[in-house]
Amino acid sequence: MMFEDPGVGVFQVWDYVVFAALFVISSGIGIFFAVKERKKVSSREFLVGGKQMTCGPVALSLTASFMSAVTVLGTPSDVYRFGASFIIFGIAYTIMVIMTAELFVPVFYRSGITSTYEYLELRFSRTVRMAATLIYVVQTILYTGVVVYAPALALNQVTGFNLWGSIAATGVVCTFYCTLGGLKAVVWTDAFQMVVMLMGFLTVLIQGTIKSGGTAVVWQKAQEGSRLEIFDFDLDPLRRHTFWTITVGGTFTWLGIYGVNQSTIQRCISCKSEKQAKLALYFNLLGLLVILVCAVFSGLIMYSFYMDCDPWTAGFVSAPDQLMPYFVMDILGHLPGLPGLFVACAFSGTLSTVAASINALATVTYEDFVKYCFNNLTDRCSTWISKGLCVVFGVACTTMAVAAAYMGGVVQAALSIHGMCGGPMLGLFSLGILLPCTNWMGAVGGLAVGITLSFWAGIGAFVHPALPGKTMPLPLNTSGCVPLNTSDILTTLAPSLAPERPALADSWYSMSYLYYSAVGWLATMTAGLLISLVTGPQRGKDVKPLLIRPVCNLFCFWSEKCKTLCWCGVPHDEETVDFSKNFVSSDALAMKQGQPRDQVNGLSKDPREISSSSSPEDKAYINAGFTKDTYF
């Protein structure tokens, strides 16, 4: 049966003004920092903000970057169709932030690195570092393509703008302010865009609740539609969303995104101190939970509003990801400026995510490839190369959005990409940080096995989608829609034979997409440890204490005997280490090769003159074990 589309509002002049203001202000922040920091020409200033950032803007930046348009558009649609179990991600976020702040960030911050993957060379070998960097570049470009496509789809739905023109505009603006202002522009623009995201969500929540008849009505209808059946403790790994898939699988997925991701770690190590970096992560957790609650309640309100006439089933929208923008235009279309505010909300998430990704990609490429090939670059030259890399990756991420149109739902596509790549990467860093006995052969072998298994599951699921039984949305109703008055005769197509499915299609390929990361992590850890034991475990005396952090570090009640066992012979009671015989980073290596200290990573004074009044970055170098013997 066909239904008559009641129609929704269209963009008016004030909507375009509000929407355009987002782009103008974002670009203005980039110009401001380009002018303000024009005399600071080192790549360190451009890529990590001179390590002078504070926890506030960094926390807002982290939240805005990872609560992208995928969350703004995809999560309400997911709740609308499958129920509010998405709220359980709050548990995964909490575990993830604690693990990142207490396990990973201390190692990265004290190591004095700029690229996260620089750690892998210090801990294992350059081969491991290069392999991980290449995987990260591919992962980030794929993911960024999804988050560029999502808001462009929203704008296309509510305004009729050309879809690919919207994608191009997003890429141009992100690349512009990221290239001009560097990390500081990215962080402060993210902070502004986080405010826009909250305003957009609050507008939808307030007006949607009023239009639906109030909070009590929304809650009652959600209950009647089984949208509030949150806790499903079924252990079946083939179920899409259960308590276990979200808490276990979600934790591993988000740890891969946060714990070892260059985009996150780069902003954490840009803070003035390790304490500021940890505070940024914990404040960011509050932001993650607030945005999650807003997105889930938006989905419940949307279900209450369309309980008797589902726009998707009725054919008013062509894809589930268009439900949220359709709903916004339905309830806000008559209020000039407010639809523009919501679309700005969706684009805020994307601008922040894309800019952070571009900056991170430029950083790892410069640190891991350019500096390795050309180690005598001047500060001005290195800054221009970094800016050029921002432009290159801005173009790459924007063009990748074309492929995102064929990836299905944005939430599942985004998290699947992170799961397939992030899980093995998380396993690789876990091998280095948690297991001192792991050697470089175990690291390479473990990464290869983890990538193979997670991509086998992910690509298999894409080629052979799970049958509806395990992933069916909750019932949707069209009894309240107005039938279209037409005499058209619907043609009944002859049923076609279903293609033969391979043996693994209903088991391995049908696994919940949230488990891809856990599978990759477990495979990498298991294979890496076994290969290391077979080829000869790493000797404890060859591993620097600053590069590892066995899990016993998190529990003060462990005995000295247990600590000694977990540290595998590495002296666990050393707070600092003299790196006079081993370099810690490429910057330290440059100093050893005789480059002037004021041209290396922005060190402001002779390490022999460090005092209580010294800058935070100088203290960080000393805390990492740098002494006068290291360089002079």
C-alpha positions in Angstrom: 0.0 0.0 0.0 1.2 3.5 -0.8 0.8 6.4 1.6 0.4 10.2 1.2 3.5 12.1 2.4 2.2 14.9 4.6 5.4 16.9 3.7 7.8 18.7 5.9 9.1 22.3 6.1 11.9 23.6 3.9 15.0 25.7 4.7 14.3 29.4 4.9 16.6 32.4 4.8 17.4 32.3 8.6 18.2 28.6 8.4 20.9 29.3 5.7 22.2 32.2 7.9 22.6 30.0 11.0 24.1 27.2 9.0 26.5 29.5 7.1 27.6 31.0 10.5 29.0 27.7 11.6 31.4 27.6 8.6 32.3 31.2 8.9 33.1 31.0 12.6 35.0 27.7 12.2 37.1 29.2 9.4 37.6 32.4 11.5 39.1 30.4 14.3 41.6 28.9 11.9 42.5 32.4 10.6 42.8 33.7 14.1 45.4 31.1 15.2 47.2 31.4 11.9 47.8 35.1 12.6 48.3 34.7 16.4 50.9 31.9 15.9 52.6 33.2 12.8 55.9 33.7 14.6 55.9 30.1 15.9 57.0 28.2 12.9 58.0 24.8 14.2 56.2 21.7 13.3 55.8 21.0 17.0 53.7 24.1 17.5 51.6 23.3 14.5 51.0 19.6 15.2 50.8 19.4 19.1 50.2 23.1 20.0 53.6 23.4 21.7 52.3 21.1 24.5 50.6 24.1 26.2 47.0 23.1 26.0 44.7 22.8 29.1 42.2 20.2 30.0 39.0 22.2 29.3 39.2 22.8 25.5 40.9 19.4 25.0 38.0 17.6 26.8 35.5 19.5 24.6 37.5 18.7 21.5 37.7 15.0 22.3 33.9 14.8 22.8 33.1 16.7 19.7 35.4 14.7 17.5 34.1 11.3 18.5 30.5 12.2 19.0 30.3 13.0 15.3 27.4 13.2 12.8 27.3 9.4 13.1 26.0 10.0 16.7 23.8 13.0 15.8 22.0 11.1 13.0 22.7 7.5 13.4 22.0 6.9 17.1 18.5 8.3 17.3 17.6 6.3 14.2 19.1 3.1 15.8 17.0 3.8 19.0 13.9 4.4 16.9 14.2 1.0 15.2 15.9 -1.2 17.8 15.2 0.3 21.2 17.1 2.2 23.9 19.7 -0.5 24.6 22.2 1.9 23.0 22.3 3.7 26.4 24.4 0.8 27.7 27.3 2.3 25.7 27.6 4.6 28.7 29.2 1.6 30.6 31.6 1.0 27.7 32.5 4.7 27.6 33.3 4.7 31.3 35.5 1.6 31.2 37.2 2.9 28.1 38.1 6.3 29.6 39.4 4.8 32.8 41.7 2.4 30.9 42.9 5.1 28.5 43.7 7.6 31.3 45.4 5.1 33.7 47.0 2.6 31.3 47.8 4.1 27.9 48.2 7.9 28.3 50.9 7.7 31.1 53.1 5.6 28.8 52.6 7.8 25.8 53.0 11.1 27.7 56.2 10.1 29.6 57.8 8.7 26.4 58.1 12.2 24.9 56.6 11.1 21.6 54.6 13.1 19.0 53.3 10.2 16.9 51.6 7.4 18.8 53.3 4.9 16.5 56.7 6.3 17.4 56.2 4.2 20.6 56.2 1.0 18.6 59.7 1.7 17.2 61.0 2.4 20.7 59.4 -0.8 22.1 59.8 -3.1 19.1 61.2 -2.0 15.7 60.7 0.3 12.9 59.0 -2.4 10.9 56.3 -2.6 13.4 55.9 1.2 13.5 55.6 1.4 9.7 53.0 -1.4 9.5 50.9 0.2 12.2 51.1 3.7 10.7 49.9 2.4 7.3 46.9 0.6 8.9 46.0 3.7 10.9 46.1 5.9 7.7 43.7 3.5 5.9 41.4 3.1 8.9 41.1 6.9 9.4 40.5 7.7 5.8 37.8 5.1 5.6 36.1 6.2 8.8 36.3 9.9 7.9 34.6 9.1 4.6 31.6 7.8 6.6 31.3 10.9 8.9 31.6 13.3 5.9 28.8 11.5 4.1 26.4 11.4 7.0 25.7 15.1 7.4 25.8 15.7 3.7 22.9 13.2 3.5 21.1 15.2 6.1 21.5 18.4 4.2 20.4 16.8 1.0 17.3 15.4 2.7 16.1 18.7 4.3 17.2 21.3 1.8 17.6 19.5 -1.5 21.3 20.6 -1.8 23.4 18.5 -4.0 24.8 15.7 -2.0 28.3 15.7 -3.4 28.4 19.5 -3.3 27.8 19.3 0.4 30.6 16.8 0.9 33.0 19.1 -1.0 32.0 22.1 1.1 32.7 20.1 4.3 36.1 19.0 3.2 37.1 22.4 2.0 36.2 24.2 5.3 37.9 21.5 7.4 41.0 21.5 5.4 41.1 25.3 5.4 41.1 25.9 9.1 43.1 22.8 9.9 45.9 23.9 7.5 45.9 27.5 8.7 45.8 27.1 12.4 47.1 23.6 13.2 46.1 21.7 16.4 45.2 24.8 18.4 42.7 25.8 15.7 41.3 22.2 15.7 40.9 22.1 19.5 39.2 25.5 19.9 37.0 25.0 16.8 35.9 21.7 18.3 35.1 23.4 21.6 32.8 25.9 19.7 31.2 23.1 17.7 30.5 21.1 20.9 28.4 24.0 22.1 26.5 24.0 18.7 25.9 20.2 19.0 24.3 20.6 22.5 22.2 23.5 21.3 20.9 21.5 18.4 20.1 18.5 20.5 18.3 20.6 23.1 16.2 22.3 20.5 15.0 19.0 19.2 14.5 17.5 22.6 12.4 20.4 23.8 10.3 20.9 20.7 9.9 17.2 20.1 8.7 16.6 23.7 6.1 19.4 23.3 4.9 18.1 19.9 4.6 14.6 21.3 2.4 15.6 24.2 4.9 15.8 27.1 7.5 13.6 28.8 4.9 11.2 30.3 3.4 10.5 26.9 6.8 9.9 25.3 7.7 7.5 28.0 4.4 5.6 27.8 4.5 5.2 24.1 8.1 4.1 24.2 7.1 1.5 26.8 4.2 0.3 24.7 6.5 -0.1 21.6 9.0 -2.1 23.6 11.7 0.6 23.2 12.5 0.6 26.9 13.5 -3.1 27.1 17.2 -2.2 27.6 18.9 -5.1 29.3 19.1 -8.3 27.3 21.6 -10.7 28.9 21.5 -13.2 26.1 25.0 -14.5 25.5 24.5 -15.3 21.8 27.3 -13.5 20.0 25.1 -13.4 16.8 22.6 -10.9 18.4 23.3 -7.4 17.2 22.9 -5.5 20.5 22.7 -7.2 23.9 24.2 -6.2 27.3 27.3 -8.3 26.5 27.9 -7.2 22.9 27.6 -3.5 23.9 29.7 -3.7 27.2 32.3 -6.1 26.1 32.4 -5.5 22.3 31.8 -1.8 22.8 34.6 -1.4 25.3 37.1 -3.0 22.9 35.8 -1.0 20.0 36.0 2.3 21.8 39.4 1.5 23.4 40.7 1.1 19.8 39.2 4.5 19.0 40.4 6.3 22.2 43.2 4.3 23.9 45.7 4.1 21.1 44.3 6.3 18.4 46.6 9.1 17.2 43.8 11.7 17.1 43.0 11.2 20.8 46.6 10.7 22.1 47.9 13.7 20.1 45.5 16.0 21.9 46.3 14.4 25.3 50.0 14.8 24.9 49.4 18.4 23.8 48.4 19.2 27.4 50.7 21.0 29.8 51.1 18.0 32.1 50.1 14.4 32.5 47.6 15.4 35.1 45.9 17.8 32.6 45.8 15.0 30.1 44.0 12.7 32.5 41.6 15.5 33.6 40.8 16.1 29.9 39.8 12.5 29.5 37.6 12.4 32.6 35.8 15.7 31.7 35.4 14.3 28.2 33.6 11.3 29.7 31.0 13.7 31.1 30.5 15.1 27.6 30.3 11.6 26.0 27.5 10.6 28.5 25.6 13.9 28.0 25.6 13.5 24.2 24.7 9.8 24.4 21.7 10.6 26.6 20.6 13.4 24.3 20.8 11.1 21.2 18.9 8.2 22.9 16.1 10.5 24.1 15.9 12.0 20.7 15.3 8.5 19.3 12.6 7.8 21.9 10.8 11.1 21.2 11.0 10.5 17.4 9.4 7.0 18.0 6.6 8.5 20.1 5.9 11.1 17.4 5.8 8.6 14.6 4.3 5.7 16.6 1.3 5.4 14.3 2.9 6.4 11.0 6.5 5.3 10.4 8.0 7.5 7.7 10.5 4.7 6.7 8.0 1.9 6.2 5.6 4.4 4.5 8.3 5.4 2.1 8.6 9.0 3.1 12.3 8.6 3.5 14.5 6.2 1.5 17.0 5.2 4.3 16.8 4.9 8.1 19.6 7.5 8.5 17.3 10.1 7.0 14.7 9.7 9.8 16.3 12.3 12.2 16.5 15.1 9.6 13.0 14.3 8.4 11.8 14.5 12.0 13.6 17.8 12.6 12.0 19.4 9.5 8.6 18.1 10.6 8.7 19.6 14.1 10.9 22.7 13.4 10.2 23.5 9.8 7.8 26.4 10.7 10.3 28.0 13.1 12.9 30.0 11.0 16.5 29.3 12.0 15.9 26.2 14.1 16.2 23.6 11.3 19.5 25.4 10.4 20.6 25.0 13.9 20.1 21.3 13.9 21.9 20.8 10.5 24.7 22.9 12.0 24.7 20.5 14.9 25.2 17.5 12.6 27.9 19.4 10.6 29.6 20.4 13.9 30.2 16.8 14.7 31.6 16.2 11.2 33.8 19.2 11.0 35.4 18.4 14.4 35.9 14.7 13.5 37.3 15.4 10.0 39.6 18.2 11.2 41.0 16.1 14.0 41.6 13.2 11.6 43.3 15.4 9.0 45.6 16.8 11.7 46.4 13.4 13.1 47.1 11.9 9.6 49.4 14.8 8.9 51.2 14.3 12.2 51.9 10.5 11.8 52.9 11.0 8.1 55.3 13.8 9.0 56.8 12.0 12.1 56.9 8.5 10.7 57.8 9.1 7.1 59.0 12.6 6.3 61.3 13.1 9.3 62.8 9.6 8.7 63.7 10.4 5.1 64.7 14.0 5.6 66.1 14.6 9.1 67.7 18.0 8.5 64.6 20.1 7.7 64.4 23.6 9.0 61.5 24.6 11.2 59.9 26.7 8.4 60.2 23.9 5.9 58.8 21.3 8.3 55.8 23.5 9.0 55.0 24.0 5.3 55.3 20.2 4.7 52.9 19.7 7.6 50.4 22.1 6.1 50.8 20.5 2.7 50.0 17.1 4.2 46.9 18.6 5.8 45.7 19.6 2.3 46.5 16.1 0.8 44.6 14.2 3.5 41.7 16.7 3.4 41.3 15.8 -0.3 41.6 12.1 0.4 39.1 12.0 3.3 36.6 14.0 1.3 36.8 11.8 -1.8 36.4 8.7 0.4 32.9 9.9 1.4 31.7 8.8 -2.1 32.3 5.1 -1.0 30.5 5.7 2.2 27.2 5.9 0.3 27.5 2.1 -0.2 28.3 1.1 3.4 24.8 0.9 4.8 23.8 2.5 8.2 26.3 5.0 9.3 26.6 3.8 12.9 27.3 0.2 12.0 29.6 1.1 9.1 31.6 3.5 11.3 32.0 1.1 14.2 32.7 -1.8 11.9 35.6 0.1 10.4 37.0 0.9 13.8 36.4 -2.6 15.0 38.3 -4.3 12.1 41.3 -2.0 12.3 41.1 -0.7 15.9 41.0 -4.2 17.6 44.3 -5.5 16.2 45.9 -2.1 16.8 44.7 -2.1 20.4 46.2 -5.6 20.7 49.5 -4.5 19.3 49.9 -1.7 21.8 48.6 -4.0 24.6 51.4 -6.5 23.7 54.0 -3.7 24.1 52.6 -2.1 27.2 51.2 -5.0 29.2 53.5 -7.9 28.2 57.2 -7.0 28.5 58.2 -10.4 27.2 56.8 -9.7 23.7 59.4 -9.3 21.0 59.2 -7.6 17.6 58.5 -10.8 15.7 55.5 -11.5 18.1 54.3 -8.0 17.5 54.4 -8.3 13.7 52.9 -11.8 13.7 50.2 -10.9 16.2 49.1 -7.9 14.2 49.0 -9.9 11.0 46.8 -12.6 12.6 44.5 -10.0 14.2 44.0 -8.0 11.0 43.3 -11.2 9.0 40.7 -12.5 11.4 38.9 -9.2 12.0 38.8 -8.4 8.3 37.7 -11.9 7.5 34.7 -11.5 9.8 33.9 -7.9 8.7 34.1 -8.3 5.0 32.3 -11.6 5.2 29.4 -9.9 6.9 29.4 -7.2 4.3 29.3 -9.7 1.4 26.9 -12.1 3.2 24.6 -10.0 5.5 23.1 -11.8 8.5 19.6 -13.1 8.0 16.8 -11.0 9.6 16.3 -13.3 12.5 19.0 -11.9 14.7 18.9 -8.2 13.5 15.2 -7.5 13.0 14.1 -4.0 14.1 11.3 -3.8 16.6 7.7 -3.5 15.0 6.9 -0.2 13.2 3.4 0.9 12.5 1.8 2.7 9.5 -1.9 2.4 10.6 -2.1 6.1 11.2 -0.8 7.1 7.7 -3.2 8.4 5.1 -3.5 6.0 2.2 -2.7 7.5 -1.2 -5.8 7.8 -3.4 -4.6 6.0 -6.5 -5.8 3.3 -8.9 -2.3 2.0 -9.6 -2.1 -1.7 -9.7 0.9 -3.1 -7.9 2.7 -5.7 -9.8 3.6 -8.9 -7.9 7.0 -10.1 -8.7 7.6 -13.8 -8.9 9.7 -15.0 -5.9 13.3 -15.6 -6.8 15.4 -18.3 -5.4 17.7 -17.2 -2.5 21.4 -17.5 -3.4 23.2 -20.3 -1.7 24.9 -19.1 1.5 28.4 -20.4 2.5 28.8 -22.5 5.6 30.1 -19.6 7.8 27.4 -17.1 6.7 25.1 -17.9 9.6 27.8 -18.2 12.3 31.1 -16.4 11.8 29.8 -13.8 9.4 26.7 -13.1 11.4 28.6 -12.2 14.6 27.7 -8.8 16.1 29.7 -6.1 14.5 30.7 -4.9 18.0 32.8 -8.0 18.5 35.1 -7.4 15.5 37.4 -5.3 17.8 37.4 -8.0 20.5 38.2 -10.7 18.0 41.1 -8.6 16.6 42.5 -7.8 20.0 42.3 -11.4 21.3 43.8 -12.8 18.1 46.7 -10.3 18.2 47.4 -10.8 21.9 47.3 -14.6 21.6 49.4 -14.9 18.4 51.8 -12.3 19.5 52.5 -13.9 22.9 52.9 -17.4 21.4 55.2 -16.2 18.6 57.3 -14.3 21.2 57.6 -17.4 23.4 58.6 -19.6 20.4 61.1 -17.2 19.0 62.6 -16.2 22.3 60.9 -13.7 24.7 62.3 -10.2 25.1 64.7 -9.9 27.9 63.6 -7.7 30.7 66.9 -5.8 30.9 66.4 -4.7 27.3 63.0 -3.1 27.9 62.9 0.5 29.3 60.5 0.8 32.2 58.9 3.9 30.8 57.7 1.9 27.8 55.6 -0.6 29.7 52.8 -0.5 32.3 51.8 -4.0 33.3 48.2 -4.2 34.7 49.6 -4.7 38.3 50.4 -0.9 38.1 46.7 -0.2 38.5 46.4 -2.1 41.8 48.5 -0.9 44.7 47.7 -4.0 46.8 49.7 -6.4 44.6 52.8 -7.8 46.4 56.3 -7.1 45.3 56.6 -10.7 44.2 53.6 -10.5 41.9 54.9 -7.1 40.5 58.3 -8.6 39.7 56.6 -11.5 37.9 54.3 -9.2 35.8 57.2 -7.0 34.9 59.1 -10.0 33.5 62.5 -8.9 34.9 62.1 -5.2 34.0 63.0 -3.0 37.1 59.5 -2.0 38.2 60.5 0.4 40.9 62.3 2.9 38.7 60.5 6.1 38.2 62.9 7.6 35.6 65.4 6.1 33.3 68.7 7.4 31.9 68.4 7.1 28.1 72.0 7.8 27.5 72.4 4.5 25.6 69.0 4.4 23.8 67.0 7.1 22.1 63.4 7.7 23.2 62.1 9.5 20.2 63.3 10.7 16.9 63.8 14.1 18.5 66.2 12.7 21.0 68.0 10.9 18.1 68.3 14.2 16.3 69.9 15.7 19.4 72.4 12.9 19.5 73.2 13.6 15.8 74.3 17.1 16.8 71.3 19.2 15.8 70.9 22.4 18.0 68.7 21.7 20.9 66.5 24.8 20.2 65.6 23.2 16.8 64.5 19.9 18.3 60.9 19.6 19.5 60.9 23.1 20.9 63.1 22.4 23.9 63.4 25.9 25.5 66.6 25.6 27.5 69.6 23.5 28.4 68.4 20.5 30.3 71.1 21.2 32.8 69.2 24.4 33.7 65.8 22.8 34.4 64.2 24.3 37.6 60.8 24.6 39.2 60.1 27.6 36.9 60.8 25.7 33.7 58.1 25.2 31.1 56.0 22.0 31.3 57.6 20.5 28.2 61.1 20.9 29.6 60.0 19.1 32.7 58.4 16.4 30.7 61.7 15.7 29.0 63.5 15.5 32.3 60.8 13.2 33.7 61.2 11.0 30.7 64.8 10.4 31.7 66.7 13.0 29.6 69.9 14.2 31.4 72.8 16.3 30.3 74.6 13.1 29.5 72.0 12.3 26.9 72.9 15.1 24.6 76.1 16.8 25.7 
